[in-house]
Amino acid sequence: MSDQTSAPGTQPLLRPVQLGALELPNRVVMAPMTRARATNAALAPTELHATYYAQRAGAGLLISEGTWVNREAIGYIHVPGIYTDEQTDGWAKVTESVHAAGGRIVSQIGHLGAASHPDHQGGRLPVGPSAVNPQEMSFTAEGPKDTVTPRALTGAEIADTVRDYRKAAANALRAGFDGLEIHAQGSHLIAQFLNPRLNQRTDAYGGTSEKRAQLLLDIVEAVSEVWGGERVAVKLSPYWKTGPAFTADAEALADYDLLLKRLGDSDLAYLHLVGPAPGTHTDDTFTAFARFRGHYRGAVVANLGFTQATANELLERRLADAVSFGAPFIANPDLVDRFAYGHPLADGDRDTYYGGGAEGYTDYPTAARS
Ligand SMILES: Cc1cc2nc3c(=O)[nH]c(=O)nc-3n(C[C@H](O)[C@H](O)[C@H](O)COP(=O)(O)O)c2cc1C
């Protein structure tokens, strides 16, 4: 195991790595984090976003917050999209600032599907794989509300949705991002399609584990036509547990084993995998990543609950190629330097995780270098 205070470059986290066509100077990735600061009607990122991401450009790779691929995708307030020219122009300012600060940034694109709420949809029902309520909460302008029974997407609407992912991917390319990550984790639309309790379709997109994965594979193919597969990534959370639908049981994990094998054929830049939350599953983090490695033949970015020490150990054991950190990047914009020089980490204020302005967003200081 690595010495936490060793000189820069010697601990595994600080070694360079190539993920597809992405060349990272270190293996510390900033995980995608929705911070709900797009308080304008256009849902476009602003100068504040550009400052926030540039402050964190020391990461080997930044992943943007999840951004909407179309209007139907919207499921939280003040979260930016990437489906209009105004939004794309805002993102161009973000990528410019990150590049000027020496960083690299990929765009995360997503769709909340049935986990949205009529309040986000002008009173209309949200869309999902089938008319089954995911029984989650949606964060609306009036506070958290229970989700409702959605409307099932028609086959033609699925084709339209895939086209919207492709257009969002093209906008991300135009905005100057270095790559694209497809948000397929948590309770989002793609994870809803993968789930046999929420996806009860009998067409080409449901009925078997293979068919439930078809939407994701169609989207990977569509965005890869824009980007080339070596700059495309997917974020998945096989161990996700929430509500009655997402159970992370043996059957669900076996479905993901199969999906990981199939995604190996897509030659992605990396697969971003979320392991079990500590204490929520009989599999621990190292067991989970050994399992993922057994089924996926490409590069893996590991996530959830890592510390500098556990991340270095995972990399030392070659169970992943890089590790992403979410919450630690909120209050530690210079996280890589803190790992390099052994500076203590600051705690973020949870009250300012989502929404508001600069407070709790761009006002966390860097540690003085020793
Ligand atoms: C404030 C916040 C917002 C998040 N938003 C997103 C998001 O937009 N897309 C996504 O894939 N994950 C999102 N996540 C999950 C993180 O990417 C990551 O999986 C999670 O924080 C676990 O990593 P950590 O233990 O290092 O924080 C969010 C997490 C936090 C704390």
The ligand as a Gaussian input file, in Angstrom:
#p B3LYP/6-31G(d) Opt

LIG

0 1
 C      -24.120000      16.787000      -4.898000
 C      -24.052000      15.532000      -5.741000
 C      -24.600000      15.534000      -7.002000
 C      -24.495000      14.404000      -7.832000
 N      -24.947000      14.457000      -9.139000
 C      -24.668000      13.431000      -9.993000
 C      -24.902000      13.562000     -11.390000
 O      -25.355000      14.596000     -11.905000
 N      -24.605000      12.488000     -12.181000
 C      -24.085000      11.321000     -11.660000
 O      -23.825000      10.379000     -12.422000
 N      -23.842000      11.199000     -10.355000
 C      -24.087000      12.227000      -9.512000
 N      -23.744000      12.126000      -8.192000
 C      -23.050000      10.921000      -7.718000
 C      -21.536000      11.099000      -7.803000
 O      -21.107000      11.160000      -9.152000
 C      -20.827000       9.918000      -7.121000
 O      -21.271000       8.726000      -7.731000
 C      -21.138000       9.896000      -5.615000
 O      -20.953000      11.165000      -5.034000
 C      -20.240000       8.885000      -4.895000
 O      -18.891000       9.288000      -4.934000
 P      -18.188000       9.878000      -3.605000
 O      -18.400000       8.831000      -2.533000
 O      -16.762000      10.078000      -3.961000
 O      -18.914000      11.150000      -3.274000
 C      -23.874000      13.234000      -7.334000
 C      -23.350000      13.240000      -6.038000
 C      -23.423000      14.365000      -5.251000
 C      -22.797000      14.347000      -3.867000

